[in-house]
């Protein structure tokens, strides 16, 4: 598959051939859904938390004697029957939402989504992507000049680039990350994937490991 290559001014400078083992993989929606579900579950944080009777304050002394008062017997004010007592069957931090999925499935689903973006025209290849200063307006100008519609943008970098990170983080619906850290969830969260030409080699070396 040949795709156009653009410079930072948005002008087409040529074409490049995409490796079919990465960008020509047949889509399997069920596999992609399974991988996304596992990623979302693994990112889930436990927020709700209640204290049981062993965690609330007080309760060191029996409220009143066992017999002779005419009242029901109680051993501790930590009991769930009491106001400010422990909570029965409430949410705790012991819950585990982790879903395991093997590496081959994750890698294959990633290649499927990359292939889908290449076929849909939402993969944009740049000749290079470099900034002299970490200025947000520089990245915004590059995005505005590219022949694509408005949307969300995932910028894939061949290596660590602090200048591009800082310049793109204030742009709405835009995220920059190294291509070696690409994952199905982030690819599906953004409409366009914008990568420099040299990033294709990094993707190939990272996700097509050979013995």
Biotite code that builds the C-alpha atoms (Angstrom):
import biotite.structure as struc

atoms = struc.array([
    struc.Atom([0.000, 0.000, 0.000], chain_id="A", res_id=1, res_name="UNK", atom_name="CA", element="C"),
    struc.Atom([1.399, 3.367, -1.059], chain_id="A", res_id=2, res_name="UNK", atom_name="CA", element="C"),
    struc.Atom([0.453, 6.470, 0.895], chain_id="A", res_id=3, res_name="UNK", atom_name="CA", element="C"),
    struc.Atom([1.415, 10.116, 0.409], chain_id="A", res_id=4, res_name="UNK", atom_name="CA", element="C"),
    struc.Atom([4.104, 11.742, 2.506], chain_id="A", res_id=5, res_name="UNK", atom_name="CA", element="C"),
    struc.Atom([3.726, 15.363, 3.644], chain_id="A", res_id=6, res_name="UNK", atom_name="CA", element="C"),
    struc.Atom([6.121, 17.944, 4.992], chain_id="A", res_id=7, res_name="UNK", atom_name="CA", element="C"),
    struc.Atom([5.352, 20.161, 7.977], chain_id="A", res_id=8, res_name="UNK", atom_name="CA", element="C"),
    struc.Atom([3.829, 22.738, 5.622], chain_id="A", res_id=9, res_name="UNK", atom_name="CA", element="C"),
    struc.Atom([1.151, 20.267, 4.570], chain_id="A", res_id=10, res_name="UNK", atom_name="CA", element="C"),
    struc.Atom([2.509, 19.807, 1.035], chain_id="A", res_id=11, res_name="UNK", atom_name="CA", element="C"),
    struc.Atom([2.854, 16.352, -0.485], chain_id="A", res_id=12, res_name="UNK", atom_name="CA", element="C"),
    struc.Atom([6.523, 15.539, -1.080], chain_id="A", res_id=13, res_name="UNK", atom_name="CA", element="C"),
    struc.Atom([6.226, 11.976, -2.331], chain_id="A", res_id=14, res_name="UNK", atom_name="CA", element="C"),
    struc.Atom([4.929, 8.530, -1.444], chain_id="A", res_id=15, res_name="UNK", atom_name="CA", element="C"),
    struc.Atom([6.060, 5.690, 0.766], chain_id="A", res_id=16, res_name="UNK", atom_name="CA", element="C"),
    struc.Atom([5.297, 1.985, 0.725], chain_id="A", res_id=17, res_name="UNK", atom_name="CA", element="C"),
    struc.Atom([3.779, 0.643, 3.927], chain_id="A", res_id=18, res_name="UNK", atom_name="CA", element="C"),
    struc.Atom([4.809, -2.878, 5.009], chain_id="A", res_id=19, res_name="UNK", atom_name="CA", element="C"),
    struc.Atom([1.782, -5.106, 4.448], chain_id="A", res_id=20, res_name="UNK", atom_name="CA", element="C"),
    struc.Atom([2.551, -7.275, 7.499], chain_id="A", res_id=21, res_name="UNK", atom_name="CA", element="C"),
    struc.Atom([1.691, -4.207, 9.620], chain_id="A", res_id=22, res_name="UNK", atom_name="CA", element="C"),
    struc.Atom([-0.741, -2.153, 7.553], chain_id="A", res_id=23, res_name="UNK", atom_name="CA", element="C"),
    struc.Atom([-2.589, -4.854, 5.629], chain_id="A", res_id=24, res_name="UNK", atom_name="CA", element="C"),
    struc.Atom([-3.947, -7.136, 8.367], chain_id="A", res_id=25, res_name="UNK", atom_name="CA", element="C"),
    struc.Atom([-7.555, -8.302, 8.172], chain_id="A", res_id=26, res_name="UNK", atom_name="CA", element="C"),
    struc.Atom([-9.790, -6.837, 10.861], chain_id="A", res_id=27, res_name="UNK", atom_name="CA", element="C"),
    struc.Atom([-11.291, -9.035, 13.572], chain_id="A", res_id=28, res_name="UNK", atom_name="CA", element="C"),
    struc.Atom([-13.675, -6.866, 15.593], chain_id="A", res_id=29, res_name="UNK", atom_name="CA", element="C"),
    struc.Atom([-14.167, -9.471, 18.309], chain_id="A", res_id=30, res_name="UNK", atom_name="CA", element="C"),
    struc.Atom([-10.437, -9.654, 19.025], chain_id="A", res_id=31, res_name="UNK", atom_name="CA", element="C"),
    struc.Atom([-10.085, -5.869, 19.063], chain_id="A", res_id=32, res_name="UNK", atom_name="CA", element="C"),
    struc.Atom([-13.035, -5.579, 21.447], chain_id="A", res_id=33, res_name="UNK", atom_name="CA", element="C"),
    struc.Atom([-11.517, -8.197, 23.741], chain_id="A", res_id=34, res_name="UNK", atom_name="CA", element="C"),
    struc.Atom([-8.195, -6.349, 23.881], chain_id="A", res_id=35, res_name="UNK", atom_name="CA", element="C"),
    struc.Atom([-9.840, -2.957, 24.489], chain_id="A", res_id=36, res_name="UNK", atom_name="CA", element="C"),
    struc.Atom([-11.978, -4.420, 27.277], chain_id="A", res_id=37, res_name="UNK", atom_name="CA", element="C"),
    struc.Atom([-8.905, -5.839, 28.992], chain_id="A", res_id=38, res_name="UNK", atom_name="CA", element="C"),
    struc.Atom([-7.049, -2.520, 28.711], chain_id="A", res_id=39, res_name="UNK", atom_name="CA", element="C"),
    struc.Atom([-9.961, -0.559, 30.153], chain_id="A", res_id=40, res_name="UNK", atom_name="CA", element="C"),
    struc.Atom([-10.320, -3.055, 33.006], chain_id="A", res_id=41, res_name="UNK", atom_name="CA", element="C"),
    struc.Atom([-6.602, -2.942, 33.791], chain_id="A", res_id=42, res_name="UNK", atom_name="CA", element="C"),
    struc.Atom([-6.678, 0.866, 33.924], chain_id="A", res_id=43, res_name="UNK", atom_name="CA", element="C"),
    struc.Atom([-9.672, 0.913, 36.264], chain_id="A", res_id=44, res_name="UNK", atom_name="CA", element="C"),
    struc.Atom([-8.968, 2.419, 39.668], chain_id="A", res_id=45, res_name="UNK", atom_name="CA", element="C"),
    struc.Atom([-10.853, 1.543, 42.838], chain_id="A", res_id=46, res_name="UNK", atom_name="CA", element="C"),
    struc.Atom([-12.508, 4.698, 44.146], chain_id="A", res_id=47, res_name="UNK", atom_name="CA", element="C"),
    struc.Atom([-15.404, 3.513, 46.334], chain_id="A", res_id=48, res_name="UNK", atom_name="CA", element="C"),
    struc.Atom([-14.295, 2.279, 49.747], chain_id="A", res_id=49, res_name="UNK", atom_name="CA", element="C"),
    struc.Atom([-16.216, 1.721, 52.982], chain_id="A", res_id=50, res_name="UNK", atom_name="CA", element="C"),
    struc.Atom([-14.976, 0.791, 56.462], chain_id="A", res_id=51, res_name="UNK", atom_name="CA", element="C"),
    struc.Atom([-16.077, -2.413, 58.049], chain_id="A", res_id=52, res_name="UNK", atom_name="CA", element="C"),
    struc.Atom([-16.485, -2.888, 61.826], chain_id="A", res_id=53, res_name="UNK", atom_name="CA", element="C"),
    struc.Atom([-12.770, -3.557, 62.239], chain_id="A", res_id=54, res_name="UNK", atom_name="CA", element="C"),
    struc.Atom([-11.771, -0.200, 60.703], chain_id="A", res_id=55, res_name="UNK", atom_name="CA", element="C"),
    struc.Atom([-14.113, 2.358, 62.317], chain_id="A", res_id=56, res_name="UNK", atom_name="CA", element="C"),
    struc.Atom([-13.134, 4.223, 65.473], chain_id="A", res_id=57, res_name="UNK", atom_name="CA", element="C"),
    struc.Atom([-14.288, 3.344, 68.969], chain_id="A", res_id=58, res_name="UNK", atom_name="CA", element="C"),
    struc.Atom([-15.884, 0.174, 70.241], chain_id="A", res_id=59, res_name="UNK", atom_name="CA", element="C"),
    struc.Atom([-13.236, -0.728, 72.791], chain_id="A", res_id=60, res_name="UNK", atom_name="CA", element="C"),
    struc.Atom([-15.721, -0.964, 75.595], chain_id="A", res_id=61, res_name="UNK", atom_name="CA", element="C"),
    struc.Atom([-19.001, -2.844, 75.807], chain_id="A", res_id=62, res_name="UNK", atom_name="CA", element="C"),
    struc.Atom([-21.786, -0.176, 75.640], chain_id="A", res_id=63, res_name="UNK", atom_name="CA", element="C"),
    struc.Atom([-23.631, -1.593, 78.660], chain_id="A", res_id=64, res_name="UNK", atom_name="CA", element="C"),
    struc.Atom([-23.763, -4.788, 80.658], chain_id="A", res_id=65, res_name="UNK", atom_name="CA", element="C"),
    struc.Atom([-25.167, -7.917, 79.083], chain_id="A", res_id=66, res_name="UNK", atom_name="CA", element="C"),
    struc.Atom([-28.265, -8.332, 81.271], chain_id="A", res_id=67, res_name="UNK", atom_name="CA", element="C"),
    struc.Atom([-30.540, -6.410, 83.539], chain_id="A", res_id=68, res_name="UNK", atom_name="CA", element="C"),
    struc.Atom([-30.904, -3.168, 81.597], chain_id="A", res_id=69, res_name="UNK", atom_name="CA", element="C"),
    struc.Atom([-34.007, -4.076, 79.598], chain_id="A", res_id=70, res_name="UNK", atom_name="CA", element="C"),
    struc.Atom([-32.211, -3.194, 76.402], chain_id="A", res_id=71, res_name="UNK", atom_name="CA", element="C"),
    struc.Atom([-30.910, -5.441, 73.644], chain_id="A", res_id=72, res_name="UNK", atom_name="CA", element="C"),
    struc.Atom([-27.460, -6.839, 74.229], chain_id="A", res_id=73, res_name="UNK", atom_name="CA", element="C"),
    struc.Atom([-24.566, -5.237, 72.332], chain_id="A", res_id=74, res_name="UNK", atom_name="CA", element="C"),
    struc.Atom([-20.850, -5.884, 72.377], chain_id="A", res_id=75, res_name="UNK", atom_name="CA", element="C"),
    struc.Atom([-19.504, -2.922, 70.396], chain_id="A", res_id=76, res_name="UNK", atom_name="CA", element="C"),
    struc.Atom([-20.611, 0.368, 68.903], chain_id="A", res_id=77, res_name="UNK", atom_name="CA", element="C"),
    struc.Atom([-18.645, -0.660, 65.801], chain_id="A", res_id=78, res_name="UNK", atom_name="CA", element="C"),
    struc.Atom([-21.499, -3.014, 64.914], chain_id="A", res_id=79, res_name="UNK", atom_name="CA", element="C"),
    struc.Atom([-23.261, -2.257, 61.590], chain_id="A", res_id=80, res_name="UNK", atom_name="CA", element="C"),
    struc.Atom([-26.462, -1.913, 63.610], chain_id="A", res_id=81, res_name="UNK", atom_name="CA", element="C"),
    struc.Atom([-25.157, 1.268, 65.177], chain_id="A", res_id=82, res_name="UNK", atom_name="CA", element="C"),
    struc.Atom([-24.973, 4.740, 63.705], chain_id="A", res_id=83, res_name="UNK", atom_name="CA", element="C"),
    struc.Atom([-21.373, 5.407, 62.568], chain_id="A", res_id=84, res_name="UNK", atom_name="CA", element="C"),
    struc.Atom([-20.711, 1.705, 62.828], chain_id="A", res_id=85, res_name="UNK", atom_name="CA", element="C"),
    struc.Atom([-19.078, -0.460, 60.178], chain_id="A", res_id=86, res_name="UNK", atom_name="CA", element="C"),
    struc.Atom([-20.681, -1.086, 56.791], chain_id="A", res_id=87, res_name="UNK", atom_name="CA", element="C"),
    struc.Atom([-21.815, -4.591, 55.866], chain_id="A", res_id=88, res_name="UNK", atom_name="CA", element="C"),
    struc.Atom([-20.899, -5.860, 52.375], chain_id="A", res_id=89, res_name="UNK", atom_name="CA", element="C"),
    struc.Atom([-19.684, -2.428, 51.244], chain_id="A", res_id=90, res_name="UNK", atom_name="CA", element="C"),
    struc.Atom([-17.102, -1.873, 48.457], chain_id="A", res_id=91, res_name="UNK", atom_name="CA", element="C"),
    struc.Atom([-13.500, -2.487, 49.492], chain_id="A", res_id=92, res_name="UNK", atom_name="CA", element="C"),
    struc.Atom([-10.049, -2.217, 47.978], chain_id="A", res_id=93, res_name="UNK", atom_name="CA", element="C"),
    struc.Atom([-9.799, -5.999, 47.734], chain_id="A", res_id=94, res_name="UNK", atom_name="CA", element="C"),
    struc.Atom([-11.555, -6.024, 44.349], chain_id="A", res_id=95, res_name="UNK", atom_name="CA", element="C"),
    struc.Atom([-9.486, -6.952, 41.314], chain_id="A", res_id=96, res_name="UNK", atom_name="CA", element="C"),
    struc.Atom([-10.606, -5.887, 37.839], chain_id="A", res_id=97, res_name="UNK", atom_name="CA", element="C"),
    struc.Atom([-7.516, -7.156, 36.015], chain_id="A", res_id=98, res_name="UNK", atom_name="CA", element="C"),
    struc.Atom([-8.148, -9.125, 32.838], chain_id="A", res_id=99, res_name="UNK", atom_name="CA", element="C"),
    struc.Atom([-5.240, -11.045, 31.381], chain_id="A", res_id=100, res_name="UNK", atom_name="CA", element="C"),
    struc.Atom([-4.703, -11.327, 27.652], chain_id="A", res_id=101, res_name="UNK", atom_name="CA", element="C"),
    struc.Atom([-1.686, -12.779, 25.920], chain_id="A", res_id=102, res_name="UNK", atom_name="CA", element="C"),
    struc.Atom([0.880, -10.704, 24.054], chain_id="A", res_id=103, res_name="UNK", atom_name="CA", element="C"),
    struc.Atom([0.190, -12.232, 20.652], chain_id="A", res_id=104, res_name="UNK", atom_name="CA", element="C"),
    struc.Atom([-3.457, -11.206, 20.820], chain_id="A", res_id=105, res_name="UNK", atom_name="CA", element="C"),
    struc.Atom([-2.583, -7.652, 21.876], chain_id="A", res_id=106, res_name="UNK", atom_name="CA", element="C"),
    struc.Atom([-0.004, -7.336, 19.115], chain_id="A", res_id=107, res_name="UNK", atom_name="CA", element="C"),
    struc.Atom([-2.343, -8.718, 16.451], chain_id="A", res_id=108, res_name="UNK", atom_name="CA", element="C"),
    struc.Atom([-5.181, -6.394, 17.526], chain_id="A", res_id=109, res_name="UNK", atom_name="CA", element="C"),
    struc.Atom([-2.780, -3.436, 17.346], chain_id="A", res_id=110, res_name="UNK", atom_name="CA", element="C"),
    struc.Atom([-1.784, -4.348, 13.781], chain_id="A", res_id=111, res_name="UNK", atom_name="CA", element="C"),
    struc.Atom([-5.455, -4.656, 12.862], chain_id="A", res_id=112, res_name="UNK", atom_name="CA", element="C"),
    struc.Atom([-6.213, -1.145, 14.081], chain_id="A", res_id=113, res_name="UNK", atom_name="CA", element="C"),
    struc.Atom([-3.128, 0.258, 12.319], chain_id="A", res_id=114, res_name="UNK", atom_name="CA", element="C"),
    struc.Atom([-4.271, -1.428, 9.105], chain_id="A", res_id=115, res_name="UNK", atom_name="CA", element="C"),
    struc.Atom([-7.738, 0.009, 9.553], chain_id="A", res_id=116, res_name="UNK", atom_name="CA", element="C"),
    struc.Atom([-6.360, 3.534, 9.887], chain_id="A", res_id=117, res_name="UNK", atom_name="CA", element="C"),
    struc.Atom([-4.211, 3.090, 6.778], chain_id="A", res_id=118, res_name="UNK", atom_name="CA", element="C"),
    struc.Atom([-7.211, 1.882, 4.753], chain_id="A", res_id=119, res_name="UNK", atom_name="CA", element="C"),
    struc.Atom([-9.542, 4.598, 6.090], chain_id="A", res_id=120, res_name="UNK", atom_name="CA", element="C"),
    struc.Atom([-7.104, 7.388, 5.291], chain_id="A", res_id=121, res_name="UNK", atom_name="CA", element="C"),
    struc.Atom([-6.687, 8.411, 8.917], chain_id="A", res_id=122, res_name="UNK", atom_name="CA", element="C"),
    struc.Atom([-2.981, 7.553, 8.942], chain_id="A", res_id=123, res_name="UNK", atom_name="CA", element="C"),
    struc.Atom([-0.831, 10.580, 8.073], chain_id="A", res_id=124, res_name="UNK", atom_name="CA", element="C"),
    struc.Atom([2.858, 10.183, 7.236], chain_id="A", res_id=125, res_name="UNK", atom_name="CA", element="C"),
    struc.Atom([5.208, 13.163, 7.586], chain_id="A", res_id=126, res_name="UNK", atom_name="CA", element="C"),
    struc.Atom([8.642, 13.511, 6.056], chain_id="A", res_id=127, res_name="UNK", atom_name="CA", element="C"),
    struc.Atom([9.867, 14.598, 9.486], chain_id="A", res_id=128, res_name="UNK", atom_name="CA", element="C"),
    struc.Atom([8.468, 16.111, 12.648], chain_id="A", res_id=129, res_name="UNK", atom_name="CA", element="C"),
    struc.Atom([10.800, 18.431, 14.485], chain_id="A", res_id=130, res_name="UNK", atom_name="CA", element="C"),
    struc.Atom([10.407, 21.627, 16.481], chain_id="A", res_id=131, res_name="UNK", atom_name="CA", element="C"),
    struc.Atom([13.091, 24.067, 17.515], chain_id="A", res_id=132, res_name="UNK", atom_name="CA", element="C"),
    struc.Atom([11.096, 25.396, 20.468], chain_id="A", res_id=133, res_name="UNK", atom_name="CA", element="C"),
    struc.Atom([8.359, 23.858, 22.642], chain_id="A", res_id=134, res_name="UNK", atom_name="CA", element="C"),
    struc.Atom([5.686, 26.232, 21.350], chain_id="A", res_id=135, res_name="UNK", atom_name="CA", element="C"),
    struc.Atom([2.085, 25.037, 21.189], chain_id="A", res_id=136, res_name="UNK", atom_name="CA", element="C"),
    struc.Atom([1.353, 27.269, 18.191], chain_id="A", res_id=137, res_name="UNK", atom_name="CA", element="C"),
    struc.Atom([3.984, 25.452, 16.107], chain_id="A", res_id=138, res_name="UNK", atom_name="CA", element="C"),
    struc.Atom([2.252, 22.089, 16.525], chain_id="A", res_id=139, res_name="UNK", atom_name="CA", element="C"),
    struc.Atom([-1.168, 23.701, 15.982], chain_id="A", res_id=140, res_name="UNK", atom_name="CA", element="C"),
    struc.Atom([0.049, 25.224, 12.708], chain_id="A", res_id=141, res_name="UNK", atom_name="CA", element="C"),
    struc.Atom([1.305, 21.841, 11.488], chain_id="A", res_id=142, res_name="UNK", atom_name="CA", element="C"),
    struc.Atom([-2.031, 20.183, 12.284], chain_id="A", res_id=143, res_name="UNK", atom_name="CA", element="C"),
    struc.Atom([-3.989, 22.973, 10.590], chain_id="A", res_id=144, res_name="UNK", atom_name="CA", element="C"),
    struc.Atom([-1.912, 22.781, 7.404], chain_id="A", res_id=145, res_name="UNK", atom_name="CA", element="C"),
    struc.Atom([-2.285, 19.022, 6.943], chain_id="A", res_id=146, res_name="UNK", atom_name="CA", element="C"),
    struc.Atom([-4.947, 17.991, 4.371], chain_id="A", res_id=147, res_name="UNK", atom_name="CA", element="C"),
    struc.Atom([-7.172, 16.327, 6.959], chain_id="A", res_id=148, res_name="UNK", atom_name="CA", element="C"),
    struc.Atom([-10.447, 17.198, 8.596], chain_id="A", res_id=149, res_name="UNK", atom_name="CA", element="C"),
    struc.Atom([-10.742, 18.480, 12.130], chain_id="A", res_id=150, res_name="UNK", atom_name="CA", element="C"),
    struc.Atom([-10.748, 15.797, 14.781], chain_id="A", res_id=151, res_name="UNK", atom_name="CA", element="C"),
    struc.Atom([-8.560, 14.235, 17.419], chain_id="A", res_id=152, res_name="UNK", atom_name="CA", element="C"),
    struc.Atom([-4.876, 13.560, 16.803], chain_id="A", res_id=153, res_name="UNK", atom_name="CA", element="C"),
    struc.Atom([-2.453, 10.965, 18.127], chain_id="A", res_id=154, res_name="UNK", atom_name="CA", element="C"),
    struc.Atom([1.121, 11.960, 17.303], chain_id="A", res_id=155, res_name="UNK", atom_name="CA", element="C"),
    struc.Atom([3.478, 8.994, 17.176], chain_id="A", res_id=156, res_name="UNK", atom_name="CA", element="C"),
    struc.Atom([7.154, 9.732, 17.745], chain_id="A", res_id=157, res_name="UNK", atom_name="CA", element="C"),
    struc.Atom([10.069, 7.458, 16.810], chain_id="A", res_id=158, res_name="UNK", atom_name="CA", element="C"),
    struc.Atom([11.827, 8.304, 20.083], chain_id="A", res_id=159, res_name="UNK", atom_name="CA", element="C"),
    struc.Atom([11.609, 10.480, 23.148], chain_id="A", res_id=160, res_name="UNK", atom_name="CA", element="C"),
    struc.Atom([11.080, 14.144, 22.228], chain_id="A", res_id=161, res_name="UNK", atom_name="CA", element="C"),
    struc.Atom([10.477, 16.407, 25.212], chain_id="A", res_id=162, res_name="UNK", atom_name="CA", element="C"),
    struc.Atom([9.983, 19.466, 22.999], chain_id="A", res_id=163, res_name="UNK", atom_name="CA", element="C"),
    struc.Atom([7.077, 17.883, 21.112], chain_id="A", res_id=164, res_name="UNK", atom_name="CA", element="C"),
    struc.Atom([5.560, 16.535, 24.321], chain_id="A", res_id=165, res_name="UNK", atom_name="CA", element="C"),
    struc.Atom([5.487, 19.994, 25.872], chain_id="A", res_id=166, res_name="UNK", atom_name="CA", element="C"),
    struc.Atom([4.321, 21.693, 22.689], chain_id="A", res_id=167, res_name="UNK", atom_name="CA", element="C"),
    struc.Atom([1.365, 19.363, 22.089], chain_id="A", res_id=168, res_name="UNK", atom_name="CA", element="C"),
    struc.Atom([0.007, 18.735, 25.588], chain_id="A", res_id=169, res_name="UNK", atom_name="CA", element="C"),
    struc.Atom([-2.059, 21.946, 25.678], chain_id="A", res_id=170, res_name="UNK", atom_name="CA", element="C"),
    struc.Atom([-3.854, 21.242, 22.396], chain_id="A", res_id=171, res_name="UNK", atom_name="CA", element="C"),
    struc.Atom([-7.353, 19.885, 22.846], chain_id="A", res_id=172, res_name="UNK", atom_name="CA", element="C"),
    struc.Atom([-7.873, 16.251, 21.786], chain_id="A", res_id=173, res_name="UNK", atom_name="CA", element="C"),
    struc.Atom([-4.199, 15.801, 20.943], chain_id="A", res_id=174, res_name="UNK", atom_name="CA", element="C"),
    struc.Atom([-1.689, 13.418, 22.466], chain_id="A", res_id=175, res_name="UNK", atom_name="CA", element="C"),
    struc.Atom([1.958, 12.676, 21.696], chain_id="A", res_id=176, res_name="UNK", atom_name="CA", element="C"),
    struc.Atom([3.592, 9.349, 22.523], chain_id="A", res_id=177, res_name="UNK", atom_name="CA", element="C"),
    struc.Atom([6.390, 7.115, 21.333], chain_id="A", res_id=178, res_name="UNK", atom_name="CA", element="C"),
    struc.Atom([5.289, 4.604, 18.709], chain_id="A", res_id=179, res_name="UNK", atom_name="CA", element="C"),
    struc.Atom([6.824, 1.767, 20.720], chain_id="A", res_id=180, res_name="UNK", atom_name="CA", element="C"),
    struc.Atom([4.126, 2.486, 23.332], chain_id="A", res_id=181, res_name="UNK", atom_name="CA", element="C"),
    struc.Atom([1.204, 2.401, 20.903], chain_id="A", res_id=182, res_name="UNK", atom_name="CA", element="C"),
    struc.Atom([-1.818, 0.455, 22.088], chain_id="A", res_id=183, res_name="UNK", atom_name="CA", element="C"),
    struc.Atom([-5.276, -0.362, 20.776], chain_id="A", res_id=184, res_name="UNK", atom_name="CA", element="C"),
    struc.Atom([-7.152, 1.820, 23.272], chain_id="A", res_id=185, res_name="UNK", atom_name="CA", element="C"),
    struc.Atom([-5.252, 5.016, 22.403], chain_id="A", res_id=186, res_name="UNK", atom_name="CA", element="C"),
    struc.Atom([-5.414, 4.330, 18.666], chain_id="A", res_id=187, res_name="UNK", atom_name="CA", element="C"),
    struc.Atom([-9.181, 3.977, 18.813], chain_id="A", res_id=188, res_name="UNK", atom_name="CA", element="C"),
    struc.Atom([-9.547, 7.028, 21.069], chain_id="A", res_id=189, res_name="UNK", atom_name="CA", element="C"),
    struc.Atom([-8.099, 9.359, 18.436], chain_id="A", res_id=190, res_name="UNK", atom_name="CA", element="C"),
    struc.Atom([-9.286, 9.721, 14.847], chain_id="A", res_id=191, res_name="UNK", atom_name="CA", element="C"),
    struc.Atom([-5.950, 10.474, 13.174], chain_id="A", res_id=192, res_name="UNK", atom_name="CA", element="C"),
    struc.Atom([-2.552, 8.889, 13.702], chain_id="A", res_id=193, res_name="UNK", atom_name="CA", element="C"),
    struc.Atom([0.246, 11.234, 12.632], chain_id="A", res_id=194, res_name="UNK", atom_name="CA", element="C"),
    struc.Atom([3.746, 9.792, 12.464], chain_id="A", res_id=195, res_name="UNK", atom_name="CA", element="C"),
    struc.Atom([7.039, 10.780, 10.814], chain_id="A", res_id=196, res_name="UNK", atom_name="CA", element="C"),
    struc.Atom([8.366, 8.435, 8.155], chain_id="A", res_id=197, res_name="UNK", atom_name="CA", element="C"),
    struc.Atom([11.145, 7.081, 10.367], chain_id="A", res_id=198, res_name="UNK", atom_name="CA", element="C"),
    struc.Atom([8.582, 5.893, 12.938], chain_id="A", res_id=199, res_name="UNK", atom_name="CA", element="C"),
    struc.Atom([7.480, 3.098, 10.570], chain_id="A", res_id=200, res_name="UNK", atom_name="CA", element="C"),
    struc.Atom([10.825, 1.381, 11.100], chain_id="A", res_id=201, res_name="UNK", atom_name="CA", element="C"),
    struc.Atom([10.429, 1.620, 14.893], chain_id="A", res_id=202, res_name="UNK", atom_name="CA", element="C"),
    struc.Atom([6.924, 0.112, 14.681], chain_id="A", res_id=203, res_name="UNK", atom_name="CA", element="C"),
    struc.Atom([8.270, -2.749, 12.595], chain_id="A", res_id=204, res_name="UNK", atom_name="CA", element="C"),
    struc.Atom([11.134, -3.437, 15.004], chain_id="A", res_id=205, res_name="UNK", atom_name="CA", element="C"),
    struc.Atom([8.860, -3.256, 18.055], chain_id="A", res_id=206, res_name="UNK", atom_name="CA", element="C"),
    struc.Atom([5.777, -5.200, 16.971], chain_id="A", res_id=207, res_name="UNK", atom_name="CA", element="C"),
    struc.Atom([7.253, -7.633, 14.459], chain_id="A", res_id=208, res_name="UNK", atom_name="CA", element="C"),
    struc.Atom([9.843, -9.317, 16.615], chain_id="A", res_id=209, res_name="UNK", atom_name="CA", element="C"),
    struc.Atom([11.611, -12.214, 14.954], chain_id="A", res_id=210, res_name="UNK", atom_name="CA", element="C"),
    struc.Atom([13.595, -14.980, 16.589], chain_id="A", res_id=211, res_name="UNK", atom_name="CA", element="C"),
])
